[in-house]
Amino acid sequence: MKIDKRDWFFVGLIVVVVGIFVGISGKEKTTTVPKNEMHAIVYEAAYKNAPGPDAPLFKRTFFKPDKKAAEVYCEPCHKEKGVPFPPNHPPKNRCLFCHKLQQ
């Protein structure tokens, strides 16, 4: 089988696309929610229905924390404690859309 110019063009195009993808992907820049006693209520709400260690692998693998139940605690506490949000911060009612919970 002979490889002609069209085949090399396709291989080069794939390399460029993969290179661009690797170039624009980088380290996640948003901060995670700290796992401390101040944020314990958020973790309790998010993982309230989490499967136990004896649950089937399928259930443990595809479990998603209940982010909406946990987000109700974010804004009132941040307002009460006076924790400022950075400039150009998106709406405060979807905190866990960007900020990730630690496993």
N, C-alpha and C positions, 0 to 999 in steps of 0.2 A: 504494500500500500504506500503510495507516494503522498507526501505532505506538500501541498502547494501554498501559494501566497494567501489564499482565502483562509486556510486552516491556521496559518501563523497569525493572521490578523485576528481571528477569533480567540486564540490563546492569549495574544497580547491584550485584547479587550477585557478578557476575564481577569488577567493579572492587574490591569489598571483599576477595574471595579473593586476587586478585593483590596488593593492597595489604598484606594480612597476610603473604603469602609473601615479598614484598620486605622487609617490616619485620623478619621474624625471620631472614632470611638476612643474613649480614654477613661481615666479614672472618674468615678461618680463624684460629682461636686457637691451634692446636697448632703447635709448632715443627717445622721441617724438620730432617732429618738433615744436619749440616754436611758440605760437600764438601771435606774436608781430608785430610791424610795419615793421621790417626788413624782416620778412618772409611773409608779407601780400600778396606779388605778387604770392607766391607759392600757398597760399590758394585760391586766386582769380582764378588762372589758373585751379586748381584742382576742384573747386566747381562752375565753370562758368555755367555749364549746370545742376546744381542741381535743382530738383523739388521744387517748392514753398510750403509753409505750407498748401495751399489749394489744393494741388495735391492729387490724390488718395493714400491711404495707401500703396497699392501694389507698386506703383512707388517710394514712399519715402523709403520703406523698402529695396528694392533691388537696390537702387542707389549706384553706386560705383564712387568715385572721379576719375578724369582723371589724374592719376599719371604720365604718360609719358609726358603730356603737362606741368606739374608742375616741373618735374625733370630737364628740360632744364635750369632752373634758378639757380640750386644748385652749380654746379662746377664753373662757371664763377665768381659768387659772392664770393664763398669761396676762390678762388685764389686771387681775387682782394683785399679782406679784410685781407688776410693772415691767415685765420683760419686753423690751422693744423689738419690733420686727424691723429687718433691714429695709432700706429704701427700695422701691419697686417690687416689694413682696406681693405675690398674688393674693387673691381673696383668702381670708383666714379660715373659712369653713371647710376646706378640703386639705387639711394639714398632711394627712398620710397619703395623699396623692403623690407628693414629692418626697417627704421625709419617710424613711423606711424604719420598720421595727426590727430590732435585733432578734436573731433566732434564739 
